[in-house]
Amino acid sequence: MFEQIERVPGDAILGLIEAFNKDTNPQKVDLGVGVYRDAHGNTPIMRAVKQAEALLLKNEITKSYIGSHGDPRYGQVILPMVLGEDSPVLAEKRVSATQSPGGTGALRLAADFIKTNLPGKGIWVSDPTWPNHLGIFQAAGIPLHKYPYVDAENRLDFDGMIAAIAKIPHGDVVVLHACCHNPSGFDLSKDQWKKVLEVVRERDLLPLVDFAYQGFGDGLEEDAYGARLMAESLDEVLITSSCSKNFGIYRERTGCLIAIAKNTEQMENIRSQMAIVARENYSNPPAHGSAIVCEILTSAELAAVWRDELTEMRDRINGLRRDFVDALKPYGLDAQFAHIAEQRGMFSYTGLKPDQVDHLRDEFGIYMVRSGRANVAGLASENLPYVAKAIASAVK
């Protein structure tokens, strides 16, 4: 039977990793893979994580299952971080947390929940969006649609976004990036979030807020504005959270699906369905990552260390954005790429065309996705002049 199976193209970003590793150019630069990198090009283990793991190694007493909803302590620390310590949603006890294998797992949980419990509803994602959104929702069998987000001039197309959302059929699901939009880096302002809320409420849409980069934009609290606005203003909201980036525990696969309902009774109904969806997907989530997060967030000392480290990472990325634009000034390209300093998060829609991206790869060993999306964290003070010179060559 296997002889009928055809080979399909591999993941484009994973293919970049392989090509980069084979490249013999000593000045090669990886701007493709979506992980945080320090000034030396490494993805470090945070100090707070190291200390938490040492405590776990010393004190852990079991490797037993943690249940389909995951470690209850994990929900107790993640919900206040996402929704706020004084969230009325928490006080009203109308929110549920289901631990998942990463933010990707949380999205798949949400997709299967929507398919099973909201049959016939379509789901709307920004154009562009994280490519795996398309795969996840299509694999779940949900009708997929797009609304505009970035225009032909490589700017946030908010007017187009609002106009499109205002035409979404009543009751459909709309995916919103809480912060650090992947892949564009263009985020909504507070006023724009309020306008989105008005349309979502008017059309009776279910917002699915993808919150993968809390703390990587402007701060833990600042980045949560949109998610908290939706949670506190609407009866029903889904939020997917990830600890991969802000705790640097990518391989531990630690995420959460947060469901907000109108009241406690409805929340318990939804929670029962979430348990079934999780059980049928992977039964129980991995425990190590959530234990790390719990160890850090329940310790005032470790939490302080972690927040300082997260601030260092965020400041490094935002500083690199400004430095990148400055490095292009000698080539007269700073105005053309000024938007990069205004974007947030690791990723940036540079505005480079596929042929220009190919030129960077072939002539300079600089790797990024052919859409022009670059991981800003792959830059460093040492390679900025080289990258700027290469981009000037590609553009001109």
C-alpha positions as CSV (number, residue, x, y, z in Angstrom):
1,M,0.0,0.0,0.0
2,F,2.8,2.4,0.8
3,E,3.9,2.5,-2.9
4,Q,0.9,4.8,-3.5
5,I,2.2,7.5,-1.1
6,E,3.8,10.5,-2.8
7,R,6.5,12.7,-1.6
8,V,5.5,16.2,-0.6
9,P,7.6,19.4,-0.2
10,G,9.1,19.8,3.2
11,D,8.3,22.7,5.5
12,A,9.9,25.9,4.0
13,I,11.4,27.1,7.3
14,L,12.8,23.8,8.3
15,G,14.3,23.6,4.8
16,L,16.0,26.9,5.5
17,I,17.7,25.4,8.6
18,E,19.2,22.6,6.4
19,A,20.3,25.0,3.7
20,F,21.9,27.3,6.3
21,N,23.8,24.5,8.0
22,K,25.2,23.4,4.7
23,D,26.3,26.9,3.7
24,T,30.1,27.4,4.0
25,N,30.0,31.2,3.9
26,P,31.7,32.3,7.2
27,Q,29.6,35.4,7.3
28,K,26.2,33.6,6.8
29,V,23.3,34.9,8.8
30,D,20.1,33.0,9.8
31,L,17.1,35.3,9.8
32,G,14.6,32.6,9.1
33,V,14.1,30.3,12.1
34,G,11.6,31.6,14.6
35,V,13.6,31.3,17.9
36,Y,15.1,34.0,20.1
37,R,18.9,34.4,19.7
38,D,21.3,36.3,21.9
39,A,24.2,38.5,20.6
40,H,26.3,35.4,20.0
41,G,23.6,33.7,17.9
42,N,22.6,31.2,20.6
43,T,19.2,30.4,22.0
44,P,20.2,30.4,25.7
45,I,18.5,28.8,28.7
46,M,17.3,31.5,30.9
47,R,18.9,31.7,34.4
48,A,15.5,31.5,36.1
49,V,14.7,28.3,34.2
50,K,18.1,26.8,35.2
51,Q,17.4,27.5,38.8
52,A,13.9,26.2,38.6
53,E,15.0,23.0,37.0
54,A,17.6,22.5,39.8
55,L,14.8,22.8,42.3
56,L,12.6,20.4,40.4
57,L,15.4,17.8,40.2
58,K,15.9,18.0,43.9
59,N,12.2,18.0,45.0
60,E,10.3,16.1,42.3
61,I,8.7,13.0,43.7
62,T,6.6,11.5,40.8
63,K,6.4,11.1,37.1
64,S,2.7,10.2,37.1
65,Y,0.1,11.6,34.7
66,I,-1.2,15.1,35.3
67,G,-4.6,14.8,33.7
68,S,-6.1,16.0,30.5
69,H,-6.4,19.6,31.7
70,G,-2.7,19.4,32.9
71,D,-1.2,20.6,36.2
72,P,-3.8,22.6,38.1
73,R,-1.0,24.8,39.4
74,Y,-0.1,25.8,35.9
75,G,-3.6,27.2,35.2
76,Q,-3.4,29.1,38.6
77,V,-0.2,30.9,37.5
78,I,-1.0,31.4,33.8
79,L,-4.5,32.8,34.1
80,P,-3.4,35.8,36.1
81,M,-0.4,36.4,33.8
82,V,-2.6,36.5,30.7
83,L,-5.8,38.0,32.1
84,G,-4.3,40.2,35.0
85,E,-4.1,39.7,38.7
86,D,-7.3,41.7,39.2
87,S,-9.3,40.3,36.3
88,P,-13.0,40.4,36.8
89,V,-13.2,37.2,34.6
90,L,-11.2,35.4,37.3
91,A,-13.2,36.8,40.1
92,E,-16.4,35.7,38.4
93,K,-15.0,32.2,37.9
94,R,-16.1,31.9,34.3
95,V,-12.7,30.9,32.8
96,S,-11.0,27.6,32.2
97,A,-7.4,26.7,31.5
98,T,-6.4,23.5,29.7
99,Q,-2.6,22.9,29.5
100,S,-1.4,21.9,26.0
101,P,1.7,20.8,24.2
102,G,2.8,24.3,23.3
103,G,0.8,27.1,21.7
104,T,0.5,25.0,18.6
105,G,-1.3,22.3,20.7
106,A,-3.6,24.9,22.2
107,L,-4.5,26.0,18.7
108,R,-5.3,22.5,17.6
109,L,-7.4,22.0,20.8
110,A,-9.3,25.1,19.9
111,A,-9.7,23.9,16.3
112,D,-11.1,20.5,17.3
113,F,-13.4,22.1,19.9
114,I,-14.8,24.5,17.3
115,K,-15.3,21.7,14.8
116,T,-17.1,19.5,17.3
117,N,-19.1,22.0,19.3
118,L,-19.7,24.8,16.8
119,P,-20.4,22.9,13.6
120,G,-20.6,24.9,10.4
121,K,-18.8,27.9,11.7
122,G,-16.0,29.3,9.6
123,I,-12.7,30.7,10.9
124,W,-11.0,33.9,9.7
125,V,-7.3,34.6,9.8
126,S,-5.3,37.6,8.9
127,D,-3.5,37.8,5.5
128,P,-0.7,37.2,6.2
129,T,-0.7,35.0,9.3
130,W,1.5,32.3,10.8
131,P,1.5,29.6,8.1
132,N,0.7,26.9,10.6
133,H,-2.6,28.5,11.4
134,L,-3.7,27.4,7.9
135,G,-2.6,23.9,8.4
136,I,-4.1,23.5,11.8
137,F,-7.5,24.8,11.0
138,Q,-7.7,23.1,7.6
139,A,-6.6,19.8,9.2
140,A,-9.5,20.1,11.7
141,G,-11.9,20.5,8.8
142,I,-13.0,24.1,9.5
143,P,-13.9,26.4,6.6
144,L,-11.0,28.8,6.4
145,H,-11.1,32.4,5.2
146,K,-8.8,35.4,5.3
147,Y,-9.2,39.1,6.1
148,P,-6.6,41.7,4.9
149,Y,-3.9,42.9,7.3
150,V,-0.9,44.1,5.3
151,D,-1.3,46.2,2.2
152,A,0.7,46.3,-1.0
153,E,2.9,49.1,0.5
154,N,3.8,46.8,3.4
155,R,1.8,48.7,5.9
156,L,-0.9,47.7,8.4
157,D,-4.1,47.8,6.5
158,F,-6.4,48.5,9.4
159,D,-9.2,50.0,7.3
160,G,-9.2,46.9,5.1
161,M,-9.2,44.6,8.1
162,I,-12.2,46.4,9.8
163,A,-14.2,46.5,6.5
164,A,-13.6,42.7,6.1
165,I,-14.4,41.8,9.7
166,A,-17.6,43.8,9.4
167,K,-18.8,41.4,6.7
168,I,-17.9,38.1,8.5
169,P,-21.0,35.9,8.9
170,H,-22.6,36.2,12.4
171,G,-21.2,33.6,14.8
172,D,-18.0,32.8,12.9
173,V,-14.6,32.7,14.6
174,V,-12.0,35.4,14.0
175,V,-8.3,34.8,14.9
176,L,-6.5,37.8,16.3
177,H,-2.8,38.1,17.2
178,A,-2.6,39.6,20.7
179,C,0.8,41.1,20.1
180,C,4.0,40.7,18.0
181,H,2.0,39.7,14.9
182,N,3.6,36.8,13.2
183,P,4.8,37.2,10.4
184,S,4.4,41.0,9.9
185,G,5.4,42.5,13.2
186,F,2.6,45.1,12.8
187,D,0.5,45.4,16.0
188,L,-2.8,47.1,16.7
189,S,-3.0,50.2,18.8
190,K,-5.3,50.4,21.8
191,D,-7.8,52.5,19.8
192,Q,-7.7,50.0,17.0
193,W,-8.3,47.1,19.4
194,K,-11.4,49.0,20.6
195,K,-12.7,49.3,17.1
196,V,-12.1,45.6,16.5
197,L,-14.1,44.9,19.7
198,E,-17.0,47.0,18.4
199,V,-17.2,45.0,15.2
200,V,-16.7,41.6,16.9
201,R,-19.6,42.5,19.3
202,E,-21.8,43.8,16.5
203,R,-21.3,40.6,14.4
204,D,-21.5,38.3,17.4
205,L,-18.1,36.8,16.4
206,L,-16.1,34.4,18.6
207,P,-12.5,35.8,19.0
208,L,-9.7,33.4,19.1
209,V,-6.8,35.4,20.4
210,D,-3.4,33.8,19.7
211,F,-1.0,35.0,22.4
212,A,2.3,33.4,21.7
213,Y,4.7,36.3,22.5
214,Q,3.6,37.9,25.8
215,G,6.4,40.1,27.0
216,F,8.2,40.3,23.7
217,G,6.5,43.5,22.4
218,D,6.3,46.3,25.0
219,G,5.9,44.3,28.3
220,L,4.0,41.6,30.0
221,E,1.1,43.9,30.9
222,E,1.2,46.1,27.8
223,D,1.2,43.1,25.4
224,A,-2.0,41.7,27.1
225,Y,-4.2,44.7,26.4
226,G,-6.1,43.3,23.4
227,A,-6.6,39.8,25.0
228,R,-7.8,41.4,28.3
229,L,-10.1,43.8,26.5
230,M,-11.8,41.0,24.7
231,A,-12.0,38.8,27.8
232,E,-13.5,41.6,30.0
233,S,-15.9,42.9,27.3
234,L,-17.4,39.7,25.8
235,D,-19.2,36.7,27.2
236,E,-17.3,34.2,25.1
237,V,-13.6,34.3,24.1
238,L,-10.8,31.7,23.4
239,I,-7.2,32.5,24.1
240,T,-4.2,30.4,23.2
241,S,-1.1,31.1,25.3
242,S,2.5,29.9,24.9
243,C,5.5,29.8,27.2
244,S,8.0,28.8,24.5
245,K,9.3,32.3,23.8
246,N,8.9,34.3,27.1
247,F,10.4,31.4,29.2
248,G,12.7,30.1,26.4
249,I,11.4,26.6,26.8
250,Y,10.7,25.8,23.2
251,R,11.3,22.1,23.3
252,E,9.3,21.6,26.5
253,R,6.1,22.3,24.6
254,T,4.2,24.3,27.2
255,G,1.0,26.1,26.3
256,C,-2.5,26.7,27.4
257,L,-6.0,27.0,25.9
258,I,-8.0,29.5,27.9
259,A,-11.8,29.5,27.4
260,I,-14.1,32.2,28.8
261,A,-17.8,31.6,29.1
262,K,-20.8,33.7,30.1
263,N,-21.0,32.1,33.6
264,T,-19.6,29.4,35.7
265,E,-22.1,26.7,34.6
266,Q,-21.4,27.3,30.9
267,M,-17.6,27.3,31.7
268,E,-17.9,23.9,33.3
269,N,-19.8,22.6,30.3
270,I,-17.0,23.9,28.0
271,R,-14.3,22.5,30.3
272,S,-15.8,19.0,30.1
273,Q,-15.6,19.2,26.3
274,M,-12.0,20.5,26.4
275,A,-11.0,17.4,28.5
276,I,-12.5,15.1,25.8
277,V,-10.7,16.9,23.0
278,A,-7.4,16.8,24.9
279,R,-7.9,13.1,25.7
280,E,-8.5,12.2,22.1
281,N,-5.5,14.2,20.9
282,Y,-2.7,13.3,23.3
283,S,-4.3,12.2,26.5
284,N,-2.0,14.2,28.9
285,P,0.3,17.1,28.2
286,P,4.0,17.0,29.1
287,A,4.7,18.0,32.7
288,H,8.3,19.4,32.8
289,G,7.7,22.7,31.1
290,S,4.6,23.6,33.2
291,A,6.5,22.6,36.4
292,I,9.3,25.0,35.4
293,V,6.8,27.9,34.9
294,C,5.0,27.1,38.2
295,E,8.3,27.0,40.0
296,I,9.3,30.4,38.7
297,L,6.0,32.2,39.0
298,T,5.3,31.0,42.6
299,S,8.7,32.2,43.7
300,A,9.1,36.0,44.2
301,E,12.8,35.7,43.7
302,L,12.8,33.6,40.6
303,A,9.9,35.6,39.1
304,A,12.0,38.8,39.5
305,V,15.0,37.1,37.8
306,W,12.7,35.9,35.0
307,R,11.1,39.3,34.4
308,D,14.6,41.0,34.3
309,E,15.7,38.4,31.7
310,L,12.6,38.9,29.6
311,T,13.1,42.6,29.7
312,E,16.7,42.1,28.4
313,M,15.4,40.0,25.6
314,R,12.7,42.4,24.6
315,D,15.1,45.4,24.8
316,R,17.6,43.6,22.7
317,I,15.1,42.9,19.9
318,N,13.6,46.5,19.9
319,G,17.2,47.9,20.0
320,L,18.1,45.7,17.0
321,R,15.2,47.1,15.1
322,R,16.4,50.7,15.6
323,D,20.0,49.8,14.8
324,F,19.0,48.0,11.7
325,V,17.3,51.1,10.3
326,D,20.3,53.2,11.3
327,A,22.6,50.8,9.5
328,L,20.7,51.4,6.2
329,K,21.1,55.2,6.4
330,P,24.5,55.2,4.5
331,Y,22.6,53.6,1.6
332,G,19.7,55.9,1.7
333,L,17.3,53.1,2.6
334,D,16.4,54.2,6.2
335,A,13.1,55.8,5.2
336,Q,12.1,52.7,3.1
337,F,12.7,50.4,6.0
338,A,11.6,52.8,8.8
339,H,8.6,50.5,9.6
340,I,10.9,47.9,11.0
341,A,11.7,50.1,14.0
342,E,8.0,50.5,14.6
343,Q,7.1,46.8,14.5
344,R,7.1,44.6,17.5
345,G,8.3,41.0,18.3
346,M,10.8,38.8,16.7
347,F,9.4,38.9,13.2
348,S,9.4,41.6,10.6
349,Y,7.8,41.9,7.2
350,T,10.7,43.6,5.6
351,G,9.1,44.3,2.3
352,L,11.8,42.5,0.4
353,K,10.5,40.6,-2.7
354,P,11.2,36.8,-3.3
355,D,13.9,37.5,-5.9
356,Q,15.6,39.9,-3.5
357,V,15.5,37.3,-0.7
358,D,17.0,34.8,-3.2
359,H,19.8,37.3,-3.9
360,L,20.6,37.6,-0.2
361,R,20.8,33.9,0.2
362,D,22.8,33.1,-3.0
363,E,25.2,36.0,-2.9
364,F,25.6,36.7,0.8
365,G,24.4,33.6,2.7
366,I,21.6,35.6,4.5
367,Y,18.6,33.3,5.0
368,M,15.0,34.4,5.5
369,V,11.5,33.3,4.4
370,R,10.8,34.2,0.7
371,S,7.9,36.3,1.8
372,G,10.4,38.7,3.2
373,R,9.7,37.8,6.8
374,A,12.9,38.1,8.9
375,N,13.6,37.1,12.5
376,V,15.1,40.3,13.9
377,A,16.7,38.3,16.8
378,G,19.1,36.8,14.3
379,L,20.8,40.1,13.9
380,A,23.7,41.3,16.0
381,S,25.9,44.4,16.2
382,E,28.7,42.4,14.4
383,N,26.6,41.4,11.4
384,L,24.4,44.5,11.0
385,P,26.8,46.3,8.6
386,Y,27.1,43.1,6.5
387,V,23.4,42.6,6.4
388,A,22.7,46.3,5.5
389,K,25.2,46.2,2.7
390,A,23.6,43.0,1.4
391,I,20.1,44.5,1.5
392,A,21.3,47.6,-0.3
393,S,22.7,45.3,-3.0
394,A,19.5,43.3,-3.2
395,V,17.3,46.4,-3.4
396,K,19.4,48.4,-5.8
